[in-house]
Amino acid sequence: MVTRTSLESLNILIVDDEPNIRRALQALFMPEGHTVFTAENGQRALEYAKSQPIDVLICDLIMPGLSGVEVLQQIKRLHPNCVAIILTAYGTIRSAVEATRCGAFDYLQKPFDIDEIKLTVKRALEYRAHTQSLPSLPQEKKKTDKHDKGAASLYDNPLRCISPAMQEVYDIVERAADTRATVLITGESGTGKELIARALHEKSSRASGPFIAVSCAALPETLLESELFGHEKNAFTGATTAKPGRFELAHNGTLFLDEIGDIPPLMQVKLLRVLQTWEFERVGATKTTKVDVRLIAATNHDLDAAVKEGKFRQDLYFRLNIVTIHVPPLRERREDIVPLARHFLARFSAQNRRQLTEISPEVEALLLRYSWPGNVRELENTIERAVVLADPNEKTLSPALLPASIRHFIA
């Protein structure tokens, strides 16, 4: 069977007791070449579903007769691969949970935004196509060659994700890992850029060598050169002994420069020279040191804009930007939220001697509705906080253990 993944040539069933809603959605999808069926109630919708395949179901939750959840359940039995979007003006957490547990991809409240529902349908189809095409989830991937020791850490780390966006990230990691190419990882703070850098290292032939990480933003300019390149004894006040820098420590391994966008102009020049020759001098030294290092950099800044503003050297940017991996924010890959939350729950429960093994449906719905401005790091911290505050004998993570900023989504 060929799975349709885009918004082309679809059979779309719209079920709503409001004529204006049916007409609006029909007008949205029909001009794009889709076959659109509309039904004013659940019984009529099931008649359509029994006579032809349904790719997309857009259904109101509260209707006379059969409810949206009942329609969803019966159509899913007829067409298991149907993508379902539930619409309702009755935005309670309980109804949202019921809809998602019965197979709805998303739950949108009226009045809905036309662009939002169109994008939601597209993402749902892409997600369906991707999950159907995978023989197994990434964390179940089997080892196939001598470098696959890194597969366990890549697929068993906190970036345990199933979204199409993260599958693209993993694909680039697989292809770029065992090369010498410099990699630039971009993305908002908290998305897991360092974990991607470690995966690149562990999937490479350098996995047995060191992985050295340094935050360029955490060090003042006066210390950054010494930290990166090392110094000789008496090179400056307080240098009582010679010290190797991070480049030397990373010899035959990988050096990860986090927040590369914060590196000052003078250090940009020196870093560029190293990337051109892989040679440098310690502070206070006359002897040149040569290293064999694979460099990975990360930033949450827009380096293109920084180059245009004269804040970042264009030639250094070109040197860093051989391969780019963009890690999308968590709000753009909601499919990953619950799997990540379960992973963190298991880890922190074990670490803190708690009995938490389940996440309540109400909590799952709240996690899915929250925007996660702090991304994966915020989710991780939220689950750790909840575990620490939980009663030692509590089995299920409840809404009361979540911060108020997340709980306020309860209707």
Backbone hydrogen bonds, N-H to C=O, Kabsch-Sander energy under -0.5 kcal/mol:
donor,donor_aa,acceptor,acceptor_aa,energy
3,T,1,M,-0.5
4,R,2,V,-0.5
5,T,3,T,-0.5
8,E,6,S,-0.8
12,I,10,L,-0.7
12,I,35,T,-3.0
13,L,56,V,-3.1
14,I,12,I,-0.5
14,I,37,F,-3.2
15,V,13,L,-0.5
15,V,58,I,-2.9
16,D,14,I,-0.5
16,D,39,A,-2.2
21,I,18,E,-0.6
22,R,18,E,-1.8
23,R,19,P,-2.6
24,A,20,N,-2.3
25,L,21,I,-2.3
26,Q,22,R,-2.2
27,A,23,R,-2.5
28,L,24,A,-1.2
29,F,25,L,-2.0
30,M,26,Q,-2.5
32,E,29,F,-1.1
33,G,30,M,-2.2
34,H,29,F,-1.1
35,T,10,L,-2.7
36,V,34,H,-0.7
37,F,12,I,-3.2
37,F,35,T,-0.5
39,A,14,I,-2.7
42,G,64,P,-0.5
45,A,41,N,-1.7
46,L,42,G,-2.1
47,E,43,Q,-1.5
48,Y,44,R,-1.7
49,A,45,A,-2.3
50,K,46,L,-1.7
51,S,47,E,-0.6
51,S,48,Y,-1.2
52,Q,48,Y,-1.3
55,D,11,N,-2.1
56,V,11,N,-2.0
57,L,83,V,-3.4
58,I,13,L,-2.9
58,I,56,V,-0.5
59,C,57,L,-0.5
59,C,85,I,-2.4
60,D,15,V,-2.7
61,L,87,L,-2.2
63,M,61,L,-0.7
68,G,61,L,-2.8
71,V,67,S,-2.3
72,L,68,G,-2.7
73,Q,69,V,-2.5
74,Q,70,E,-2.0
75,I,71,V,-2.6
76,K,72,L,-2.4
77,R,73,Q,-1.3
78,L,74,Q,-1.4
79,H,75,I,-3.2
82,C,79,H,-2.1
83,V,55,D,-2.9
85,I,57,L,-3.1
86,I,106,D,-2.1
87,L,59,C,-2.8
88,T,108,L,-1.7
91,G,89,A,-1.0
92,T,90,Y,-2.1
96,A,92,T,-2.0
97,V,93,I,-2.8
98,E,94,R,-2.3
99,A,95,S,-2.3
100,T,96,A,-2.5
101,R,97,V,-2.6
102,C,98,E,-1.2
103,G,100,T,-1.2
104,A,99,A,-2.2
105,F,84,A,-2.7
106,D,84,A,-1.1
108,L,86,I,-2.9
110,K,88,T,-2.2
117,I,113,D,-2.2
118,K,114,I,-2.0
119,L,115,D,-2.5
120,T,116,E,-2.4
121,V,117,I,-2.1
122,K,118,K,-1.9
123,R,119,L,-2.6
124,A,120,T,-2.4
125,L,121,V,-2.2
126,E,122,K,-2.2
127,Y,123,R,-2.6
128,R,124,A,-2.4
129,A,125,L,-2.6
130,H,126,E,-2.4
131,T,127,Y,-2.6
132,Q,128,R,-2.0
133,S,129,A,-1.4
134,L,130,H,-1.1
140,E,137,L,-2.1
141,K,138,P,-1.9
148,D,145,D,-2.0
150,G,147,H,-1.6
150,G,202,E,-0.5
151,A,148,D,-1.1
152,A,148,D,-0.7
152,A,149,K,-0.5
153,S,149,K,-0.7
154,L,150,G,-2.5
155,Y,151,A,-2.8
156,D,152,A,-1.3
160,R,158,P,-1.2
161,C,159,L,-1.7
167,Q,163,S,-1.9
168,E,164,P,-1.8
169,V,165,A,-1.3
170,Y,166,M,-2.6
171,D,167,Q,-2.1
172,I,168,E,-2.0
173,V,169,V,-2.3
174,E,170,Y,-2.5
175,R,171,D,-1.9
176,A,172,I,-2.8
177,A,173,V,-2.1
179,T,176,A,-0.9
179,T,177,A,-1.3
183,V,295,L,-1.3
184,L,323,V,-3.1
185,I,183,V,-0.6
185,I,297,A,-3.1
186,T,184,L,-0.6
186,T,325,I,-2.4
187,G,299,T,-1.1
191,T,188,E,-1.5
196,I,192,G,-1.5
197,A,193,K,-2.1
198,R,194,E,-2.6
199,A,195,L,-2.1
200,L,196,I,-2.3
201,H,197,A,-1.9
202,E,198,R,-2.9
203,K,199,A,-1.9
204,S,201,H,-1.4
207,A,204,S,-1.4
209,G,206,R,-2.4
212,I,210,P,-0.5
212,I,254,T,-2.8
213,A,211,F,-0.5
214,V,256,F,-2.4
216,C,214,V,-0.7
216,C,258,D,-2.7
218,A,215,S,-0.6
219,L,215,S,-0.5
223,L,220,P,-1.6
224,L,220,P,-1.5
225,E,221,E,-0.8
227,E,223,L,-2.4
228,L,224,L,-2.5
229,F,225,E,-3.0
230,G,226,S,-2.0
231,H,243,K,-2.3
232,E,283,V,-2.5
234,N,239,A,-3.7
235,A,232,E,-1.8
239,A,236,F,-2.4
240,T,238,G,-1.9
243,K,231,H,-2.9
245,G,229,F,-0.5
246,R,227,E,-2.4
247,F,228,L,-2.4
249,L,245,G,-2.2
250,A,246,R,-1.6
251,H,248,E,-1.6
252,N,292,D,-3.3
253,G,250,A,-2.6
253,G,292,D,-0.6
254,T,210,P,-2.7
255,L,294,R,-2.5
256,F,212,I,-3.4
256,F,254,T,-0.5
257,L,255,L,-0.6
257,L,296,I,-2.6
258,D,214,V,-2.5
258,D,256,F,-0.9
260,I,257,L,-0.5
260,I,298,A,-2.7
262,D,259,E,-1.9
263,I,260,I,-1.6
268,Q,264,P,-1.7
269,V,265,P,-1.5
270,K,266,L,-1.6
271,L,267,M,-2.7
272,L,268,Q,-2.2
273,R,269,V,-1.8
274,V,270,K,-1.7
275,L,271,L,-2.3
276,Q,272,L,-1.4
277,T,273,R,-2.0
278,W,274,V,-3.6
280,F,289,T,-1.9
282,R,287,K,-0.5
283,V,230,G,-2.9
285,A,282,R,-2.2
289,T,280,F,-3.5
291,V,278,W,-2.1
293,V,291,V,-0.6
294,R,253,G,-2.1
295,L,293,V,-0.6
296,I,255,L,-2.6
297,A,183,V,-2.8
298,A,257,L,-2.1
299,T,185,I,-2.0
303,L,301,H,-1.1
306,A,302,D,-2.0
307,V,303,L,-2.4
308,K,304,D,-2.0
309,E,305,A,-2.0
310,G,307,V,-1.3
311,K,306,A,-2.6
312,F,306,A,-1.2
317,Y,313,R,-2.1
318,F,314,Q,-2.4
319,R,315,D,-1.6
320,L,316,L,-2.3
321,N,317,Y,-2.4
322,I,320,L,-1.0
323,V,182,T,-1.4
323,V,320,L,-0.5
325,I,184,L,-2.5
327,V,186,T,-3.0
327,V,325,I,-0.6
332,E,329,P,-1.5
333,R,330,L,-1.8
336,D,333,R,-2.1
337,I,334,R,-1.4
338,V,334,R,-0.6
340,L,336,D,-2.2
341,A,337,I,-2.6
342,R,338,V,-2.6
343,H,339,P,-2.0
344,F,340,L,-2.7
345,L,341,A,-2.5
346,A,342,R,-2.2
347,R,343,H,-2.0
348,F,344,F,-2.9
349,S,345,L,-2.1
350,A,346,A,-1.7
351,Q,347,R,-2.1
352,N,348,F,-2.0
353,R,350,A,-0.7
354,R,349,S,-2.6
355,Q,392,P,-0.5
357,T,395,K,-2.7
358,E,395,K,-1.8
360,S,397,L,-2.1
364,E,360,S,-2.4
365,A,361,P,-2.3
366,L,362,E,-2.1
367,L,363,V,-2.9
368,L,364,E,-2.0
369,R,365,A,-1.5
370,Y,366,L,-1.6
375,N,372,W,-1.8
376,V,190,G,-0.6
377,R,190,G,-1.7
377,R,374,G,-0.6
378,E,374,G,-1.1
379,L,375,N,-2.0
380,E,376,V,-2.8
381,N,377,R,-2.5
382,T,378,E,-2.5
383,I,379,L,-2.4
384,E,380,E,-2.3
385,R,381,N,-2.6
386,A,382,T,-2.2
387,V,383,I,-2.4
388,V,384,E,-2.4
389,L,385,R,-2.1
390,A,386,A,-1.0
390,A,387,V,-0.5
394,E,391,D,-2.1
397,L,358,E,-3.0
401,L,398,S,-1.8
402,L,399,P,-2.1
406,I,403,P,-1.3
407,R,403,P,-2.3
408,H,404,A,-1.7
409,F,406,I,-1.5
410,I,407,R,-2.3
